[in-house]
Amino acid sequence: MDAKKAMILVGVALVLFYVITQPSQAANAVQGLLGWLKDGAEAIITFMRNLFA
C-alpha cells in the first residue's frame, strides 16, 4: 500500500471516529463548512454580476 492510500484511509478513519463519538459537534462543523461555502459562492456571484453590469 502506498503512502497516499494510507493517508486517505487514516483521514477517513479519523472522520468516522469523530462522527461516531461526537455526532452533534460533527453536524455543527459540517453546517459551518456549508455556510462558509455558501457565503463564498454568493460573494463570487455578486462579483461577477458587478463585473458585467
PyMOL CGO cylinders between C-alpha atoms (Angstrom):
from pymol import cmd
from pymol.cgo import CYLINDER

trace = [
    CYLINDER, 0.00, 0.00, 0.00, 1.46, 3.34, -0.97, 0.3, 1, 1, 1, 1, 1, 1,
    CYLINDER, 1.46, 3.34, -0.97, 1.61, 6.36, 1.33, 0.3, 1, 1, 1, 1, 1, 1,
    CYLINDER, 1.61, 6.36, 1.33, -1.21, 8.23, -0.42, 0.3, 1, 1, 1, 1, 1, 1,
    CYLINDER, -1.21, 8.23, -0.42, -3.72, 5.41, 0.11, 0.3, 1, 1, 1, 1, 1, 1,
    CYLINDER, -3.72, 5.41, 0.11, -2.62, 5.01, 3.72, 0.3, 1, 1, 1, 1, 1, 1,
    CYLINDER, -2.62, 5.01, 3.72, -3.12, 8.73, 4.41, 0.3, 1, 1, 1, 1, 1, 1,
    CYLINDER, -3.12, 8.73, 4.41, -6.57, 8.66, 2.80, 0.3, 1, 1, 1, 1, 1, 1,
    CYLINDER, -6.57, 8.66, 2.80, -7.58, 5.66, 4.92, 0.3, 1, 1, 1, 1, 1, 1,
    CYLINDER, -7.58, 5.66, 4.92, -6.30, 7.32, 8.09, 0.3, 1, 1, 1, 1, 1, 1,
    CYLINDER, -6.30, 7.32, 8.09, -8.20, 10.51, 7.22, 0.3, 1, 1, 1, 1, 1, 1,
    CYLINDER, -8.20, 10.51, 7.22, -11.44, 8.62, 6.59, 0.3, 1, 1, 1, 1, 1, 1,
    CYLINDER, -11.44, 8.62, 6.59, -10.99, 6.67, 9.83, 0.3, 1, 1, 1, 1, 1, 1,
    CYLINDER, -10.99, 6.67, 9.83, -10.48, 9.90, 11.81, 0.3, 1, 1, 1, 1, 1, 1,
    CYLINDER, -10.48, 9.90, 11.81, -13.58, 11.49, 10.27, 0.3, 1, 1, 1, 1, 1, 1,
    CYLINDER, -13.58, 11.49, 10.27, -15.67, 8.40, 11.04, 0.3, 1, 1, 1, 1, 1, 1,
    CYLINDER, -15.67, 8.40, 11.04, -14.33, 8.33, 14.61, 0.3, 1, 1, 1, 1, 1, 1,
    CYLINDER, -14.33, 8.33, 14.61, -15.26, 12.00, 15.05, 0.3, 1, 1, 1, 1, 1, 1,
    CYLINDER, -15.26, 12.00, 15.05, -18.76, 11.48, 13.62, 0.3, 1, 1, 1, 1, 1, 1,
    CYLINDER, -18.76, 11.48, 13.62, -19.40, 8.41, 15.77, 0.3, 1, 1, 1, 1, 1, 1,
    CYLINDER, -19.40, 8.41, 15.77, -18.04, 9.80, 19.04, 0.3, 1, 1, 1, 1, 1, 1,
    CYLINDER, -18.04, 9.80, 19.04, -19.30, 13.40, 18.73, 0.3, 1, 1, 1, 1, 1, 1,
    CYLINDER, -19.30, 13.40, 18.73, -22.22, 13.49, 16.27, 0.3, 1, 1, 1, 1, 1, 1,
    CYLINDER, -22.22, 13.49, 16.27, -23.65, 16.87, 17.28, 0.3, 1, 1, 1, 1, 1, 1,
    CYLINDER, -23.65, 16.87, 17.28, -20.27, 18.62, 17.07, 0.3, 1, 1, 1, 1, 1, 1,
    CYLINDER, -20.27, 18.62, 17.07, -19.64, 16.94, 13.70, 0.3, 1, 1, 1, 1, 1, 1,
    CYLINDER, -19.64, 16.94, 13.70, -23.01, 18.16, 12.43, 0.3, 1, 1, 1, 1, 1, 1,
    CYLINDER, -23.01, 18.16, 12.43, -22.22, 21.70, 13.59, 0.3, 1, 1, 1, 1, 1, 1,
    CYLINDER, -22.22, 21.70, 13.59, -18.85, 21.54, 11.83, 0.3, 1, 1, 1, 1, 1, 1,
    CYLINDER, -18.85, 21.54, 11.83, -20.49, 20.42, 8.58, 0.3, 1, 1, 1, 1, 1, 1,
    CYLINDER, -20.49, 20.42, 8.58, -23.13, 23.14, 8.85, 0.3, 1, 1, 1, 1, 1, 1,
    CYLINDER, -23.13, 23.14, 8.85, -20.41, 25.73, 9.42, 0.3, 1, 1, 1, 1, 1, 1,
    CYLINDER, -20.41, 25.73, 9.42, -18.45, 24.48, 6.43, 0.3, 1, 1, 1, 1, 1, 1,
    CYLINDER, -18.45, 24.48, 6.43, -21.53, 24.54, 4.19, 0.3, 1, 1, 1, 1, 1, 1,
    CYLINDER, -21.53, 24.54, 4.19, -22.37, 28.05, 5.38, 0.3, 1, 1, 1, 1, 1, 1,
    CYLINDER, -22.37, 28.05, 5.38, -18.84, 29.19, 4.57, 0.3, 1, 1, 1, 1, 1, 1,
    CYLINDER, -18.84, 29.19, 4.57, -19.07, 27.65, 1.08, 0.3, 1, 1, 1, 1, 1, 1,
    CYLINDER, -19.07, 27.65, 1.08, -22.47, 29.29, 0.54, 0.3, 1, 1, 1, 1, 1, 1,
    CYLINDER, -22.47, 29.29, 0.54, -21.11, 32.70, 1.56, 0.3, 1, 1, 1, 1, 1, 1,
    CYLINDER, -21.11, 32.70, 1.56, -18.15, 32.25, -0.77, 0.3, 1, 1, 1, 1, 1, 1,
    CYLINDER, -18.15, 32.25, -0.77, -20.37, 31.28, -3.71, 0.3, 1, 1, 1, 1, 1, 1,
    CYLINDER, -20.37, 31.28, -3.71, -22.63, 34.28, -3.08, 0.3, 1, 1, 1, 1, 1, 1,
    CYLINDER, -22.63, 34.28, -3.08, -19.61, 36.58, -3.00, 0.3, 1, 1, 1, 1, 1, 1,
    CYLINDER, -19.61, 36.58, -3.00, -18.38, 35.21, -6.33, 0.3, 1, 1, 1, 1, 1, 1,
    CYLINDER, -18.38, 35.21, -6.33, -21.83, 35.63, -7.88, 0.3, 1, 1, 1, 1, 1, 1,
    CYLINDER, -21.83, 35.63, -7.88, -22.03, 39.22, -6.61, 0.3, 1, 1, 1, 1, 1, 1,
    CYLINDER, -22.03, 39.22, -6.61, -18.57, 39.94, -8.01, 0.3, 1, 1, 1, 1, 1, 1,
    CYLINDER, -18.57, 39.94, -8.01, -19.49, 38.51, -11.42, 0.3, 1, 1, 1, 1, 1, 1,
    CYLINDER, -19.49, 38.51, -11.42, -22.76, 40.45, -11.54, 0.3, 1, 1, 1, 1, 1, 1,
    CYLINDER, -22.76, 40.45, -11.54, -20.97, 43.70, -10.69, 0.3, 1, 1, 1, 1, 1, 1,
    CYLINDER, -20.97, 43.70, -10.69, -18.20, 42.94, -13.16, 0.3, 1, 1, 1, 1, 1, 1,
    CYLINDER, -18.20, 42.94, -13.16, -20.57, 42.54, -16.10, 0.3, 1, 1, 1, 1, 1, 1,
    CYLINDER, -20.57, 42.54, -16.10, -23.21, 45.08, -15.07, 0.3, 1, 1, 1, 1, 1, 1,
]
cmd.load_cgo(trace, "trace")
